[in-house]
Amino acid sequence: MFPDERFQRIIDIVVNSFLPMVKAGIVFTVPLTLISFFLGLILALLTALARISGIKPLDAVARFYVWVIRGTPLLVQLFIIFYGLPSVGVTIGPLTSAIIGFTISVGAYNSEIIRAAILSIPKGQWEAGYSIGMSYRQALKRIILPQATRVSVPPLSNSFISLVKDTSLAATITVTEMFRVAQQITATTYEPLVLYCVAAIIYLMFSTVLSNAQGRMEKRLDRYVTS
């Protein structure tokens, strides 16, 4: 193939693959990320509160959960859910399996971020709440969590951006997200370098947008920072 023909072929592949991959990103990658992260945040908050509750059984369960998830690869967790559970009669669809796997993983990692953020708030803040008659729950909700939220936004945002990239692992359990589409097009065009570079650029675009959103959120939450 002549250089001009080769160049034209690459241009055609990039043009023809870009929109299908962006569409897969919008239809699957973004919702998968948002749903998993939101559910993971709830799980992380509950786990963090269990860790700092002082109730030993809750603390033990939370510690065990974090220990198992942080000590095993995300890919293995996805394979257990999607390929392993059917062997004991539990069959879950690929997208649901991906959401469960990412939620459990995000919950474990983010629970440590949230726990550290809560513990970083000076004890005087708790005492101030108690001194005006607040209960533990009221002090947590009205005084501690708003400040802890500001502290935890940068690491949580990094976790969110990492999750965007980690969703490419969903391709291994047949979820037709962005990277899966790149693999499918590669199988017919035999141009893996070109298509994986296009996928990388699109992931970079999504990550850049999220990074900018992170900066704006940090500015808005600055009002909760105590001097």
MARTIKOL-553771 format. One record per residue (C-alpha): x negated, z negated, y negated; residue in three letters. Coordinates in steps of 0.2 Angstrom, whole numbers, plus 5000, padded with zeros to 4 digits. Example, Ala and Ser with C-alpha at 12.3 -4.5 7.8 and 13.67 -1.06 7.14 Angstrom:
<atoms>
4938, 4961, 5022, ALA;
4932, 4964, 5005, SER;
</atoms>
This chain:
<atoms>
5000, 5000, 5000, MET;
4993, 5005, 4983, PHE;
4990, 4991, 4970, PRO;
5004, 4997, 4959, ASP;
5016, 4997, 4973, GLU;
5010, 4980, 4979, ARG;
5013, 4973, 4961, PHE;
5030, 4981, 4960, GLN;
5035, 4974, 4977, ARG;
5030, 4956, 4971, ILE;
5039, 4958, 4955, ILE;
5055, 4964, 4965, ASP;
5053, 4949, 4976, ILE;
5051, 4936, 4962, VAL;
5066, 4944, 4953, VAL;
5077, 4945, 4968, ASN;
5073, 4927, 4974, SER;
5073, 4917, 4958, PHE;
5092, 4916, 4955, LEU;
5096, 4912, 4974, PRO;
5084, 4898, 4974, MET;
5090, 4891, 4957, VAL;
5108, 4892, 4964, LYS;
5102, 4883, 4979, ALA;
5094, 4870, 4968, GLY;
5110, 4868, 4957, ILE;
5122, 4868, 4972, VAL;
5112, 4857, 4984, PHE;
5096, 4850, 4977, THR;
5103, 4842, 4961, VAL;
5118, 4835, 4969, PRO;
5108, 4828, 4984, LEU;
5096, 4820, 4972, THR;
5109, 4812, 4961, LEU;
5120, 4806, 4975, ILE;
5106, 4799, 4985, SER;
5098, 4791, 4969, PHE;
5114, 4783, 4963, PHE;
5118, 4776, 4980, LEU;
5100, 4771, 4982, GLY;
5101, 4761, 4966, LEU;
5116, 4751, 4972, ILE;
5107, 4747, 4988, LEU;
5091, 4743, 4979, ALA;
5100, 4731, 4967, LEU;
5108, 4722, 4981, LEU;
5092, 4721, 4991, THR;
5082, 4715, 4975, ALA;
5095, 4701, 4972, LEU;
5094, 4696, 4991, ALA;
5076, 4694, 4989, ARG;
5077, 4683, 4974, ILE;
5093, 4674, 4979, SER;
5083, 4660, 4988, GLY;
5094, 4661, 5003, ILE;
5082, 4663, 5017, LYS;
5093, 4674, 5029, PRO;
5097, 4686, 5015, LEU;
5079, 4686, 5010, ASP;
5073, 4689, 5028, ALA;
5085, 4704, 5031, VAL;
5080, 4712, 5014, ALA;
5061, 4710, 5018, ARG;
5064, 4717, 5035, PHE;
5073, 4732, 5028, TYR;
5060, 4736, 5015, VAL;
5046, 4733, 5027, TRP;
5053, 4746, 5040, VAL;
5057, 4759, 5027, ILE;
5041, 4758, 5017, ARG;
5031, 4758, 5033, GLY;
5038, 4774, 5041, THR;
5037, 4792, 5034, PRO;
5053, 4799, 5026, LEU;
5052, 4814, 5037, LEU;
5053, 4803, 5053, VAL;
5068, 4793, 5046, GLN;
5077, 4810, 5043, LEU;
5073, 4816, 5060, PHE;
5079, 4799, 5068, ILE;
5096, 4801, 5058, ILE;
5099, 4820, 5061, PHE;
5091, 4823, 5078, TYR;
5089, 4806, 5086, GLY;
5107, 4798, 5083, LEU;
5116, 4812, 5093, PRO;
5107, 4806, 5109, SER;
5117, 4790, 5107, VAL;
5133, 4799, 5103, GLY;
5132, 4798, 5084, VAL;
5132, 4815, 5076, THR;
5130, 4817, 5057, ILE;
5130, 4833, 5048, GLY;
5114, 4839, 5039, PRO;
5119, 4836, 5021, LEU;
5126, 4819, 5025, THR;
5111, 4815, 5036, SER;
5100, 4819, 5021, ALA;
5110, 4809, 5009, ILE;
5109, 4794, 5021, ILE;
5090, 4796, 5024, GLY;
5086, 4798, 5005, PHE;
5097, 4784, 5000, THR;
5090, 4772, 5012, ILE;
5072, 4777, 5007, SER;
5075, 4776, 4989, VAL;
5084, 4759, 4991, GLY;
5069, 4751, 4999, ALA;
5056, 4757, 4986, TYR;
5067, 4755, 4971, ASN;
5072, 4737, 4976, SER;
5054, 4732, 4974, GLU;
5054, 4740, 4956, ILE;
5070, 4731, 4951, ILE;
5064, 4714, 4959, ARG;
5048, 4715, 4949, ALA;
5058, 4719, 4933, ALA;
5069, 4705, 4935, ILE;
5055, 4693, 4939, LEU;
5046, 4699, 4923, SER;
5059, 4692, 4912, ILE;
5054, 4675, 4905, PRO;
5062, 4660, 4913, LYS;
5067, 4655, 4895, GLY;
5079, 4669, 4895, GLN;
5088, 4661, 4910, TRP;
5088, 4644, 4902, GLU;
5095, 4651, 4886, ALA;
5110, 4658, 4895, GLY;
5112, 4641, 4905, TYR;
5111, 4631, 4888, SER;
5126, 4640, 4881, ILE;
5136, 4637, 4897, GLY;
5133, 4654, 4906, MET;
5134, 4654, 4925, SER;
5120, 4662, 4935, TYR;
5130, 4678, 4937, ARG;
5134, 4679, 4918, GLN;
5116, 4676, 4913, ALA;
5111, 4689, 4926, LEU;
5123, 4702, 4920, LYS;
5123, 4699, 4901, ARG;
5105, 4694, 4898, ILE;
5093, 4697, 4912, ILE;
5099, 4714, 4919, LEU;
5099, 4723, 4902, PRO;
5081, 4718, 4899, GLN;
5076, 4722, 4917, ALA;
5084, 4739, 4915, THR;
5073, 4744, 4901, ARG;
5057, 4737, 4910, VAL;
5062, 4747, 4926, SER;
5066, 4763, 4918, VAL;
5049, 4771, 4918, PRO;
5045, 4767, 4937, PRO;
5063, 4771, 4942, LEU;
5062, 4788, 4933, SER;
5046, 4792, 4942, ASN;
5055, 4788, 4958, SER;
5069, 4799, 4953, PHE;
5057, 4814, 4950, ILE;
5048, 4810, 4966, SER;
5065, 4811, 4975, LEU;
5069, 4828, 4967, VAL;
5053, 4834, 4976, LYS;
5056, 4825, 4992, ASP;
5073, 4834, 4994, THR;
5063, 4849, 5000, SER;
5061, 4839, 5016, LEU;
5080, 4841, 5019, ALA;
5075, 4859, 5024, ALA;
5068, 4852, 5040, THR;
5086, 4846, 5045, ILE;
5093, 4863, 5040, THR;
5101, 4859, 5023, VAL;
5101, 4875, 5013, THR;
5093, 4867, 4998, GLU;
5080, 4877, 4987, MET;
5065, 4876, 4998, PHE;
5076, 4881, 5013, ARG;
5081, 4897, 5004, VAL;
5063, 4900, 5000, ALA;
5059, 4899, 5018, GLN;
5073, 4911, 5023, GLN;
5068, 4924, 5011, ILE;
5050, 4922, 5016, THR;
5055, 4926, 5034, ALA;
5061, 4943, 5029, THR;
5049, 4948, 5015, THR;
5033, 4940, 5023, TYR;
5027, 4935, 5006, GLU;
5025, 4916, 5008, PRO;
5013, 4914, 4993, LEU;
5024, 4922, 4981, VAL;
5040, 4913, 4986, LEU;
5032, 4896, 4988, TYR;
5025, 4898, 4970, CYS;
5042, 4903, 4964, VAL;
5049, 4887, 4972, ALA;
5035, 4877, 4964, ALA;
5039, 4883, 4947, ILE;
5058, 4879, 4949, ILE;
5054, 4862, 4955, TYR;
5042, 4860, 4940, LEU;
5057, 4866, 4929, MET;
5068, 4853, 4936, PHE;
5055, 4839, 4934, SER;
5051, 4843, 4916, THR;
5070, 4842, 4911, VAL;
5071, 4825, 4920, LEU;
5055, 4819, 4912, SER;
5062, 4823, 4895, ASN;
5078, 4814, 4899, ALA;
5067, 4799, 4904, GLN;
5059, 4798, 4887, GLY;
5076, 4799, 4878, ARG;
5083, 4785, 4890, MET;
5068, 4774, 4886, GLU;
5071, 4775, 4867, LYS;
5089, 4771, 4869, ARG;
5085, 4756, 4880, LEU;
5072, 4749, 4867, ASP;
5085, 4739, 4859, ARG;
5085, 4727, 4874, TYR;
5067, 4724, 4873, VAL;
5064, 4706, 4866, THR;
5049, 4704, 4854, SER;
</atoms>
